[in-house]
Amino acid sequence: MMILNNDEWLSLEKIGHMDVKNFLDSTYLKTPEAAGISLEENLKILQDLVDEAAQNGIYAVMIRPQYVKEIREYIDERAPQVVLGTVIGFPEGTMSTAGKLEEAEKALSDGADELDFVMNYSKFLAGEVEACADEIAQCNALVLNAGKVIKWIIEAAAMSDEEIARATALVAKTTLDCCSDKASNVFIKSSTGFYVCEDGKPNGATPHNIKIMLENAQGLPVKAAGGVRSREEAEAMIDLGVKRIGTSSAAAIVAGGKGNAGY
């Protein structure tokens, strides 16, 4: 399995070997309860997601942590080229740091390659910046010392422009202060895709929000997630400078169409 760091992405870009599918995390994060299906039906959806990723050359799949062990086994048997990602503290981000570390340790033990943590943005917005920085540093250390990739979801839809800039800068500064040698494996991600905005406003990766994140990421890679459903939208995000895209429409994007799912 080859997991590219940010410098390797840049090298590929320079020699013109980039393809939209190399940026995609194909995502299914609904719970069985929310979808109104059984655990077995949910597992089959995730297996199909892996098969779809393998057939279309999609870089990664992103799933809930309780399924990582079973899907790790499935990937190893059927599609070892597919990277396995999961979410931590999802979707509210209010889980304690100890809880996030415990959930992350289990996911790593079960075989996750990449862990997308939801930043405790409620604390951040309440001014508890030092607590957020401490959490980022602790979780970075756990994941990076395991040789894996970590991504921080700031939930941009819940923030003003100035807050997006400060949240992005906080992840970047904390990462560069504690682990600058591994910073290319720390992404800053726009959204869970689950945040409900007022008046039907976009809840994730808008060009406006992504530009703010890129301007404040201090060289850390940025992942766009939430609302990228077409190849045109994906390519626009790549043109802006993102290195990864989380979407439940990955296969449709590769095929040049447009997906209908919310994430």
Secondary structure, DSSP 4 states (H G I P E B T S, - for coil): -----HHHHHHHHHTT---GGGGEEEE----HHHHT--HHHHHHHHHHHHHHHHHHT--EEEE-GGGHHHHHHHHHHH-TTSEEEEEESTTT--S-HHHHHHHHHHHHHHT-SEEEEEP-HHHHHTT-HHHHHHHHHHHHHHHHHTT-EEEEE--GGGS-HHHHHHHHHHHHHHHHHHHGGGGGGEEEE---S----GGG---S--HHHHHHHHHHSTT--EEEESS--BHHHHHHHHHHT-SEEEETTHHHHHHT-B-----
